[in-house]
Amino acid sequence: MSGYIFLYTADWFSIINRQAPKILVSLAGTGLLVFAHFRVGLAGNDLYLHPILRLVGILLMVAFGVALIYSLYIELPFSNSYIQTDSSDLVTSGTYALCRHPGVLWYFFFAFGLVLASSHSWAGVAAAVWPFMNLFFAWIQDRFYFPRIFPDYKKYKTTTPFLIPTFASIKQFRGSLKI
């Protein structure tokens, strides 16, 4: 939970244009979240799940972990998103044409995979809490932070759904692919 508090604070530092604190609290928040996931994932297994279900969990974690990293750290310009405080570059193509917060969508599936792969009751608790904390974080960004950071965000909200892709946004996503 403390990782999300650091990330909320990092967004606030973006709004008030404080680059050094933004970087520090972003790193701290991300580090805490990564540590918590490894801790839960490596806690051992106290639940019996069939090995095939565990394999499905690993595959979900890999697939949606890659999608999460792609959406948050490759598709978004890293420097503009995570270092600078005065960037107004809004990404509306690729996975950001599907929905405004694709990382939240990918994270729900990643967390479910974590439960299956780890076969631990704490992973079940984490998968019941963490995705909703992430969803709340995205809602705060969507409601309070991003409209102040990105001048075109209000228009983006009218053309792209918050979380669940629609037929129109899927079509827009397919049209934005550079294949």
QUIWODA-V51047 format. One record per run of one state. SS is the DSSP state (@ for helix, = for strand, . for the rest). FROM is the first residue (numbers start at 1). LEN is the number of residues. If there is no record, write none. Layout:
((SS & FROM & LEN) (SS & FROM & LEN))
This chain:
((. & 1 & 1) (@ & 2 & 14) (. & 16 & 3) (@ & 19 & 23) (. & 42 & 9) (@ & 51 & 24) (. & 75 & 3) (@ & 78 & 5) (. & 83 & 12) (@ & 95 & 4) (. & 99 & 3) (@ & 102 & 17) (. & 119 & 2) (@ & 121 & 29) (. & 150 & 3) (@ & 153 & 7) (. & 160 & 7) (@ & 167 & 10) (. & 177 & 3))
